[in-house]
Each structure stands twice: as structure tokens, then as C-alpha cells.
């Protein structure tokens, strides 16, 4: 079982995959693998951002008068 990457690591890997696709020299099989990994990374980033947003809302509620 692999450990989930941090937001920063997931975002950096997602950027690297995007750059790979932008080179224009894309192997179909490798591209499919990278696309799938990109979707996984995007989901990790989305979930982390949602967690942070919920925490910010909680903190605002806690410290509002």
C-alpha cells in the first residue's frame, strides 16, 4: 500500500505530467498511464483543498464574535 503524496508533491508531479503531454511527442500507452496518474493526483489535490477549506470555515466560525 503506497502512501499518499503531500499536496505539494502531488501538484508538482501533476505539473510534470502536464509538461510531458505538452512536448508533443506522446506515446499512446505511456500517455494513458500518465493520464490515469494525473487524474489520481488531481483527486488528491482536490480532496486536500476541500479539507483546508473546511478547516478555514471551522476556524472562522470558532473565532467569530
PDB file with one MODEL, atoms N, CA, C and O in Angstrom:
MODEL        1
ATOM      1  N   UNK A   1       0.846  -1.179   0.000  1.00  0.00           N
ATOM      2  CA  UNK A   1       0.000   0.000   0.000  1.00  0.00           C
ATOM      3  C   UNK A   1       0.888   1.238   0.000  1.00  0.00           C
ATOM      4  O   UNK A   1       1.723   1.410   0.889  1.00  0.00           O
ATOM      5  N   UNK A   2       0.707   2.104  -1.003  1.00  0.00           N
ATOM      6  CA  UNK A   2       1.556   3.278  -1.089  1.00  0.00           C
ATOM      7  C   UNK A   2       0.947   4.437  -0.314  1.00  0.00           C
ATOM      8  O   UNK A   2      -0.271   4.569  -0.193  1.00  0.00           O
ATOM      9  N   UNK A   3       1.832   5.263   0.200  1.00  0.00           N
ATOM     10  CA  UNK A   3       1.419   6.429   0.971  1.00  0.00           C
ATOM     11  C   UNK A   3       1.005   7.542   0.002  1.00  0.00           C
ATOM     12  O   UNK A   3       1.633   7.731  -1.040  1.00  0.00           O
ATOM     13  N   UNK A   4      -0.067   8.281   0.358  1.00  0.00           N
ATOM     14  CA  UNK A   4      -0.497   9.402  -0.475  1.00  0.00           C
ATOM     15  C   UNK A   4       0.564  10.496  -0.434  1.00  0.00           C
ATOM     16  O   UNK A   4       1.121  10.795   0.622  1.00  0.00           O
ATOM     17  N   UNK A   5       0.837  11.087  -1.589  1.00  0.00           N
ATOM     18  CA  UNK A   5       1.803  12.191  -1.598  1.00  0.00           C
ATOM     19  C   UNK A   5       1.202  13.436  -0.942  1.00  0.00           C
ATOM     20  O   UNK A   5      -0.017  13.572  -0.845  1.00  0.00           O
ATOM     21  N   UNK A   6       2.062  14.323  -0.503  1.00  0.00           N
ATOM     22  CA  UNK A   6       1.597  15.594   0.032  1.00  0.00           C
ATOM     23  C   UNK A   6       0.984  16.396  -1.110  1.00  0.00           C
ATOM     24  O   UNK A   6       1.158  16.056  -2.280  1.00  0.00           O
ATOM     25  N   UNK A   7       0.271  17.456  -0.764  1.00  0.00           N
ATOM     26  CA  UNK A   7      -0.317  18.319  -1.787  1.00  0.00           C
ATOM     27  C   UNK A   7       0.774  18.847  -2.711  1.00  0.00           C
ATOM     28  O   UNK A   7       0.633  18.813  -3.933  1.00  0.00           O
ATOM     29  N   UNK A   8       1.861  19.334  -2.120  1.00  0.00           N
ATOM     30  CA  UNK A   8       2.946  19.904  -2.928  1.00  0.00           C
ATOM     31  C   UNK A   8       3.542  18.877  -3.881  1.00  0.00           C
ATOM     32  O   UNK A   8       3.796  19.178  -5.048  1.00  0.00           O
ATOM     33  N   UNK A   9       3.764  17.669  -3.383  1.00  0.00           N
ATOM     34  CA  UNK A   9       4.346  16.622  -4.224  1.00  0.00           C
ATOM     35  C   UNK A   9       3.376  16.208  -5.327  1.00  0.00           C
ATOM     36  O   UNK A   9       3.784  16.004  -6.470  1.00  0.00           O
ATOM     37  N   UNK A  10       2.094  16.084  -4.987  1.00  0.00           N
ATOM     38  CA  UNK A  10       1.088  15.700  -5.985  1.00  0.00           C
ATOM     39  C   UNK A  10       0.978  16.772  -7.052  1.00  0.00           C
ATOM     40  O   UNK A  10       0.897  16.461  -8.241  1.00  0.00           O
ATOM     41  N   UNK A  11       0.973  18.037  -6.638  1.00  0.00           N
ATOM     42  CA  UNK A  11       0.854  19.148  -7.588  1.00  0.00           C
ATOM     43  C   UNK A  11       2.079  19.203  -8.502  1.00  0.00           C
ATOM     44  O   UNK A  11       1.952  19.428  -9.706  1.00  0.00           O
ATOM     45  N   UNK A  12       3.255  18.999  -7.928  1.00  0.00           N
ATOM     46  CA  UNK A  12       4.484  19.015  -8.728  1.00  0.00           C
ATOM     47  C   UNK A  12       4.488  17.879  -9.751  1.00  0.00           C
ATOM     48  O   UNK A  12       4.875  18.073 -10.903  1.00  0.00           O
ATOM     49  N   UNK A  13       4.057  16.702  -9.323  1.00  0.00           N
ATOM     50  CA  UNK A  13       4.007  15.569 -10.252  1.00  0.00           C
ATOM     51  C   UNK A  13       2.973  15.821 -11.347  1.00  0.00           C
ATOM     52  O   UNK A  13       3.193  15.474 -12.508  1.00  0.00           O
ATOM     53  N   UNK A  14       1.860  16.419 -10.980  1.00  0.00           N
ATOM     54  CA  UNK A  14       0.826  16.756 -11.953  1.00  0.00           C
ATOM     55  C   UNK A  14       1.353  17.769 -12.970  1.00  0.00           C
ATOM     56  O   UNK A  14       1.063  17.659 -14.161  1.00  0.00           O
ATOM     57  N   UNK A  15       2.116  18.741 -12.511  1.00  0.00           N
ATOM     58  CA  UNK A  15       2.736  19.708 -13.424  1.00  0.00           C
ATOM     59  C   UNK A  15       3.709  19.017 -14.376  1.00  0.00           C
ATOM     60  O   UNK A  15       3.759  19.337 -15.564  1.00  0.00           O
ATOM     61  N   UNK A  16       4.479  18.070 -13.848  1.00  0.00           N
ATOM     62  CA  UNK A  16       5.437  17.340 -14.686  1.00  0.00           C
ATOM     63  C   UNK A  16       4.713  16.530 -15.757  1.00  0.00           C
ATOM     64  O   UNK A  16       5.169  16.458 -16.898  1.00  0.00           O
ATOM     65  N   UNK A  17       3.598  15.928 -15.396  1.00  0.00           N
ATOM     66  CA  UNK A  17       2.815  15.159 -16.371  1.00  0.00           C
ATOM     67  C   UNK A  17       2.270  16.097 -17.447  1.00  0.00           C
ATOM     68  O   UNK A  17       2.296  15.768 -18.633  1.00  0.00           O
ATOM     69  N   UNK A  18       1.781  17.255 -17.035  1.00  0.00           N
ATOM     70  CA  UNK A  18       1.267  18.240 -17.985  1.00  0.00           C
ATOM     71  C   UNK A  18       2.361  18.659 -18.956  1.00  0.00           C
ATOM     72  O   UNK A  18       2.128  18.736 -20.163  1.00  0.00           O
ATOM     73  N   UNK A  19       3.544  18.930 -18.438  1.00  0.00           N
ATOM     74  CA  UNK A  19       4.676  19.312 -19.291  1.00  0.00           C
ATOM     75  C   UNK A  19       5.025  18.194 -20.267  1.00  0.00           C
ATOM     76  O   UNK A  19       5.356  18.460 -21.422  1.00  0.00           O
ATOM     77  N   UNK A  20       4.953  16.946 -19.810  1.00  0.00           N
ATOM     78  CA  UNK A  20       5.255  15.800 -20.663  1.00  0.00           C
ATOM     79  C   UNK A  20       4.282  15.781 -21.842  1.00  0.00           C
ATOM     80  O   UNK A  20       4.691  15.582 -22.985  1.00  0.00           O
ATOM     81  N   UNK A  21       2.989  15.990 -21.558  1.00  0.00           N
ATOM     82  CA  UNK A  21       1.995  15.995 -22.634  1.00  0.00           C
ATOM     83  C   UNK A  21       2.220  17.151 -23.596  1.00  0.00           C
ATOM     84  O   UNK A  21       1.938  17.027 -24.788  1.00  0.00           O
ATOM     85  N   UNK A  22       2.718  18.261 -23.098  1.00  0.00           N
ATOM     86  CA  UNK A  22       2.923  19.445 -23.932  1.00  0.00           C
ATOM     87  C   UNK A  22       4.119  19.318 -24.867  1.00  0.00           C
ATOM     88  O   UNK A  22       4.284  20.140 -25.769  1.00  0.00           O
ATOM     89  N   UNK A  23       4.955  18.304 -24.668  1.00  0.00           N
ATOM     90  CA  UNK A  23       6.111  18.128 -25.547  1.00  0.00           C
ATOM     91  C   UNK A  23       5.683  17.752 -26.958  1.00  0.00           C
ATOM     92  O   UNK A  23       6.410  18.000 -27.920  1.00  0.00           O
ATOM     93  N   UNK A  24       4.503  17.153 -27.079  1.00  0.00           N
ATOM     94  CA  UNK A  24       4.009  16.784 -28.404  1.00  0.00           C
ATOM     95  C   UNK A  24       4.458  15.419 -28.866  1.00  0.00           C
ATOM     96  O   UNK A  24       3.909  14.889 -29.832  1.00  0.00           O
ATOM     97  N   UNK A  25       5.437  14.835 -28.210  1.00  0.00           N
ATOM     98  CA  UNK A  25       5.942  13.513 -28.583  1.00  0.00           C
ATOM     99  C   UNK A  25       5.403  12.490 -27.595  1.00  0.00           C
ATOM    100  O   UNK A  25       6.138  11.977 -26.751  1.00  0.00           O
ATOM    101  N   UNK A  26       4.111  12.199 -27.706  1.00  0.00           N
ATOM    102  CA  UNK A  26       3.425  11.385 -26.717  1.00  0.00           C
ATOM    103  C   UNK A  26       3.230   9.959 -27.222  1.00  0.00           C
ATOM    104  O   UNK A  26       2.659   9.736 -28.289  1.00  0.00           O
ATOM    105  N   UNK A  27       3.713   9.000 -26.440  1.00  0.00           N
ATOM    106  CA  UNK A  27       3.466   7.587 -26.699  1.00  0.00           C
ATOM    107  C   UNK A  27       2.065   7.265 -26.163  1.00  0.00           C
ATOM    108  O   UNK A  27       1.740   7.616 -25.029  1.00  0.00           O
ATOM    109  N   UNK A  28       1.249   6.608 -26.965  1.00  0.00           N
ATOM    110  CA  UNK A  28      -0.132   6.355 -26.593  1.00  0.00           C
ATOM    111  C   UNK A  28      -0.267   5.568 -25.292  1.00  0.00           C
ATOM    112  O   UNK A  28      -1.041   5.951 -24.415  1.00  0.00           O
ATOM    113  N   UNK A  29       0.477   4.475 -25.159  1.00  0.00           N
ATOM    114  CA  UNK A  29       0.376   3.654 -23.943  1.00  0.00           C
ATOM    115  C   UNK A  29       0.881   4.404 -22.717  1.00  0.00           C
ATOM    116  O   UNK A  29       0.259   4.370 -21.656  1.00  0.00           O
ATOM    117  N   UNK A  30       2.003   5.072 -22.872  1.00  0.00           N
ATOM    118  CA  UNK A  30       2.558   5.855 -21.759  1.00  0.00           C
ATOM    119  C   UNK A  30       1.636   7.025 -21.431  1.00  0.00           C
ATOM    120  O   UNK A  30       1.452   7.374 -20.265  1.00  0.00           O
ATOM    121  N   UNK A  31       1.065   7.623 -22.462  1.00  0.00           N
ATOM    122  CA  UNK A  31       0.140   8.732 -22.263  1.00  0.00           C
ATOM    123  C   UNK A  31      -1.079   8.321 -21.460  1.00  0.00           C
ATOM    124  O   UNK A  31      -1.546   9.073 -20.604  1.00  0.00           O
ATOM    125  N   UNK A  32      -1.597   7.134 -21.732  1.00  0.00           N
ATOM    126  CA  UNK A  32      -2.753   6.637 -20.982  1.00  0.00           C
ATOM    127  C   UNK A  32      -2.402   6.429 -19.511  1.00  0.00           C
ATOM    128  O   UNK A  32      -3.190   6.766 -18.627  1.00  0.00           O
ATOM    129  N   UNK A  33      -1.218   5.873 -19.252  1.00  0.00           N
ATOM    130  CA  UNK A  33      -0.773   5.681 -17.867  1.00  0.00           C
ATOM    131  C   UNK A  33      -0.612   7.022 -17.157  1.00  0.00           C
ATOM    132  O   UNK A  33      -1.026   7.182 -16.008  1.00  0.00           O
ATOM    133  N   UNK A  34      -0.012   7.974 -17.848  1.00  0.00           N
ATOM    134  CA  UNK A  34       0.198   9.289 -17.245  1.00  0.00           C
ATOM    135  C   UNK A  34      -1.133  10.017 -17.036  1.00  0.00           C
ATOM    136  O   UNK A  34      -1.306  10.721 -16.042  1.00  0.00           O
ATOM    137  N   UNK A  35      -2.063   9.850 -17.965  1.00  0.00           N
ATOM    138  CA  UNK A  35      -3.378  10.458 -17.823  1.00  0.00           C
ATOM    139  C   UNK A  35      -4.086   9.905 -16.584  1.00  0.00           C
ATOM    140  O   UNK A  35      -4.667  10.661 -15.806  1.00  0.00           O
ATOM    141  N   UNK A  36      -4.034   8.592 -16.408  1.00  0.00           N
ATOM    142  CA  UNK A  36      -4.654   7.966 -15.239  1.00  0.00           C
ATOM    143  C   UNK A  36      -4.000   8.470 -13.951  1.00  0.00           C
ATOM    144  O   UNK A  36      -4.697   8.792 -12.989  1.00  0.00           O
ATOM    145  N   UNK A  37      -2.686   8.539 -13.927  1.00  0.00           N
ATOM    146  CA  UNK A  37      -1.974   9.048 -12.752  1.00  0.00           C
ATOM    147  C   UNK A  37      -2.338  10.515 -12.506  1.00  0.00           C
ATOM    148  O   UNK A  37      -2.501  10.935 -11.360  1.00  0.00           O
ATOM    149  N   UNK A  38      -2.462  11.280 -13.572  1.00  0.00           N
ATOM    150  CA  UNK A  38      -2.847  12.675 -13.443  1.00  0.00           C
ATOM    151  C   UNK A  38      -4.213  12.829 -12.795  1.00  0.00           C
ATOM    152  O   UNK A  38      -4.411  13.714 -11.963  1.00  0.00           O
ATOM    153  N   UNK A  39      -5.155  11.973 -13.173  1.00  0.00           N
ATOM    154  CA  UNK A  39      -6.481  12.011 -12.557  1.00  0.00           C
ATOM    155  C   UNK A  39      -6.406  11.664 -11.067  1.00  0.00           C
ATOM    156  O   UNK A  39      -7.088  12.278 -10.246  1.00  0.00           O
ATOM    157  N   UNK A  40      -5.578  10.681 -10.728  1.00  0.00           N
ATOM    158  CA  UNK A  40      -5.392  10.325  -9.319  1.00  0.00           C
ATOM    159  C   UNK A  40      -4.817  11.509  -8.536  1.00  0.00           C
ATOM    160  O   UNK A  40      -5.277  11.824  -7.439  1.00  0.00           O
ATOM    161  N   UNK A  41      -3.818  12.148  -9.110  1.00  0.00           N
ATOM    162  CA  UNK A  41      -3.177  13.291  -8.446  1.00  0.00           C
ATOM    163  C   UNK A  41      -4.144  14.460  -8.307  1.00  0.00           C
ATOM    164  O   UNK A  41      -4.175  15.128  -7.274  1.00  0.00           O
ATOM    165  N   UNK A  42      -4.929  14.705  -9.345  1.00  0.00           N
ATOM    166  CA  UNK A  42      -5.915  15.787  -9.282  1.00  0.00           C
ATOM    167  C   UNK A  42      -6.921  15.519  -8.168  1.00  0.00           C
ATOM    168  O   UNK A  42      -7.321  16.443  -7.460  1.00  0.00           O
ATOM    169  N   UNK A  43      -7.329  14.278  -8.008  1.00  0.00           N
ATOM    170  CA  UNK A  43      -8.277  13.923  -6.943  1.00  0.00           C
ATOM    171  C   UNK A  43      -7.648  14.141  -5.565  1.00  0.00           C
ATOM    172  O   UNK A  43      -8.315  14.627  -4.652  1.00  0.00           O
ATOM    173  N   UNK A  44      -6.383  13.790  -5.412  1.00  0.00           N
ATOM    174  CA  UNK A  44      -5.675  14.011  -4.147  1.00  0.00           C
ATOM    175  C   UNK A  44      -5.628  15.508  -3.832  1.00  0.00           C
ATOM    176  O   UNK A  44      -5.897  15.916  -2.702  1.00  0.00           O
ATOM    177  N   UNK A  45      -5.290  16.314  -4.821  1.00  0.00           N
ATOM    178  CA  UNK A  45      -5.219  17.771  -4.624  1.00  0.00           C
ATOM    179  C   UNK A  45      -6.595  18.343  -4.295  1.00  0.00           C
ATOM    180  O   UNK A  45      -6.729  19.189  -3.411  1.00  0.00           O
ATOM    181  N   UNK A  46      -7.598  17.884  -5.001  1.00  0.00           N
ATOM    182  CA  UNK A  46      -8.964  18.369  -4.767  1.00  0.00           C
ATOM    183  C   UNK A  46      -9.426  18.036  -3.346  1.00  0.00           C
ATOM    184  O   UNK A  46     -10.024  18.874  -2.672  1.00  0.00           O
ATOM    185  N   UNK A  47      -9.149  16.825  -2.902  1.00  0.00           N
ATOM    186  CA  UNK A  47      -9.546  16.414  -1.549  1.00  0.00           C
ATOM    187  C   UNK A  47      -8.813  17.233  -0.489  1.00  0.00           C
ATOM    188  O   UNK A  47      -9.410  17.633   0.511  1.00  0.00           O
ATOM    189  N   UNK A  48      -7.528  17.479  -0.706  1.00  0.00           N
ATOM    190  CA  UNK A  48      -6.756  18.263   0.260  1.00  0.00           C
ATOM    191  C   UNK A  48      -7.265  19.700   0.320  1.00  0.00           C
ATOM    192  O   UNK A  48      -7.387  20.271   1.404  1.00  0.00           O
ATOM    193  N   UNK A  49      -7.561  20.282  -0.834  1.00  0.00           N
ATOM    194  CA  UNK A  49      -8.091  21.639  -0.858  1.00  0.00           C
ATOM    195  C   UNK A  49      -9.450  21.709  -0.149  1.00  0.00           C
ATOM    196  O   UNK A  49      -9.730  22.680   0.554  1.00  0.00           O
ATOM    197  N   UNK A  50     -10.282  20.698  -0.328  1.00  0.00           N
ATOM    198  CA  UNK A  50     -11.574  20.660   0.352  1.00  0.00           C
ATOM    199  C   UNK A  50     -11.376  20.577   1.863  1.00  0.00           C
ATOM    200  O   UNK A  50     -12.096  21.230   2.618  1.00  0.00           O
ATOM    201  N   UNK A  51     -10.406  19.779   2.308  1.00  0.00           N
ATOM    202  CA  UNK A  51     -10.105  19.670   3.741  1.00  0.00           C
ATOM    203  C   UNK A  51      -9.670  21.016   4.306  1.00  0.00           C
ATOM    204  O   UNK A  51     -10.112  21.422   5.381  1.00  0.00           O
ATOM    205  N   UNK A  52      -8.810  21.696   3.581  1.00  0.00           N
ATOM    206  CA  UNK A  52      -8.320  23.001   4.034  1.00  0.00           C
ATOM    207  C   UNK A  52      -9.471  24.006   4.073  1.00  0.00           C
ATOM    208  O   UNK A  52      -9.587  24.784   5.020  1.00  0.00           O
ATOM    209  N   UNK A  53     -10.308  23.988   3.059  1.00  0.00           N
ATOM    210  CA  UNK A  53     -11.450  24.909   3.029  1.00  0.00           C
ATOM    211  C   UNK A  53     -12.369  24.672   4.225  1.00  0.00           C
ATOM    212  O   UNK A  53     -12.826  25.622   4.859  1.00  0.00           O
ATOM    213  N   UNK A  54     -12.637  23.404   4.530  1.00  0.00           N
ATOM    214  CA  UNK A  54     -13.480  23.083   5.690  1.00  0.00           C
ATOM    215  C   UNK A  54     -12.840  23.559   6.983  1.00  0.00           C
ATOM    216  O   UNK A  54     -13.534  24.056   7.870  1.00  0.00           O
ATOM    217  N   UNK A  55     -11.541  23.416   7.099  1.00  0.00           N
ATOM    218  CA  UNK A  55     -10.829  23.867   8.294  1.00  0.00           C
ATOM    219  C   UNK A  55     -10.919  25.382   8.442  1.00  0.00           C
ATOM    220  O   UNK A  55     -11.120  25.890   9.545  1.00  0.00           O
ATOM    221  N   UNK A  56     -10.771  26.100   7.335  1.00  0.00           N
ATOM    222  CA  UNK A  56     -10.878  27.559   7.366  1.00  0.00           C
ATOM    223  C   UNK A  56     -12.279  27.969   7.819  1.00  0.00           C
ATOM    224  O   UNK A  56     -12.422  28.881   8.633  1.00  0.00           O
ATOM    225  N   UNK A  57     -13.304  27.309   7.305  1.00  0.00           N
ATOM    226  CA  UNK A  57     -14.677  27.608   7.709  1.00  0.00           C
ATOM    227  C   UNK A  57     -14.850  27.359   9.203  1.00  0.00           C
ATOM    228  O   UNK A  57     -15.447  28.179   9.899  1.00  0.00           O
ATOM    229  N   UNK A  58     -14.336  26.242   9.701  1.00  0.00           N
ATOM    230  CA  UNK A  58     -14.411  25.930  11.132  1.00  0.00           C
ATOM    231  C   UNK A  58     -13.714  27.006  11.966  1.00  0.00           C
ATOM    232  O   UNK A  58     -14.246  27.451  12.984  1.00  0.00           O
ATOM    233  N   UNK A  59     -12.539  27.416  11.537  1.00  0.00           N
ATOM    234  CA  UNK A  59     -11.791  28.440  12.285  1.00  0.00           C
ATOM    235  C   UNK A  59     -12.539  29.770  12.280  1.00  0.00           C
ATOM    236  O   UNK A  59     -12.597  30.450  13.305  1.00  0.00           O
ATOM    237  N   UNK A  60     -13.108  30.146  11.148  1.00  0.00           N
ATOM    238  CA  UNK A  60     -13.878  31.388  11.081  1.00  0.00           C
ATOM    239  C   UNK A  60     -15.050  31.351  12.047  1.00  0.00           C
ATOM    240  O   UNK A  60     -15.321  32.326  12.747  1.00  0.00           O
ATOM    241  N   UNK A  61     -15.741  30.217  12.080  1.00  0.00           N
ATOM    242  CA  UNK A  61     -16.894  30.069  12.966  1.00  0.00           C
ATOM    243  C   UNK A  61     -16.451  30.098  14.433  1.00  0.00           C
ATOM    244  O   UNK A  61     -17.117  30.691  15.282  1.00  0.00           O
ATOM    245  N   UNK A  62     -15.345  29.464  14.708  1.00  0.00           N
ATOM    246  CA  UNK A  62     -14.836  29.395  16.083  1.00  0.00           C
ATOM    247  C   UNK A  62     -14.446  30.776  16.606  1.00  0.00           C
ATOM    248  O   UNK A  62     -14.663  31.082  17.779  1.00  0.00           O
ATOM    249  N   UNK A  63     -13.870  31.607  15.738  1.00  0.00           N
ATOM    250  CA  UNK A  63     -13.349  32.893  16.207  1.00  0.00           C
ATOM    251  C   UNK A  63     -14.238  34.082  15.851  1.00  0.00           C
ATOM    252  O   UNK A  63     -13.863  35.231  16.082  1.00  0.00           O
ATOM    253  N   UNK A  64     -15.408  33.810  15.293  1.00  0.00           N
ATOM    254  CA  UNK A  64     -16.319  34.941  15.026  1.00  0.00           C
ATOM    255  C   UNK A  64     -17.077  35.288  16.301  1.00  0.00           C
ATOM    256  O   UNK A  64     -17.389  34.414  17.110  1.00  0.00           O
ATOM    257  N   UNK A  65     -17.361  36.548  16.465  1.00  0.00           N
ATOM    258  CA  UNK A  65     -17.998  37.014  17.701  1.00  0.00           C
ATOM    259  C   UNK A  65     -19.426  36.817  17.665  1.00  0.00           C
ATOM    260  O   UNK A  65     -20.120  37.154  18.624  1.00  0.00           O
TER     261      UNK A  65
ENDMDL
END
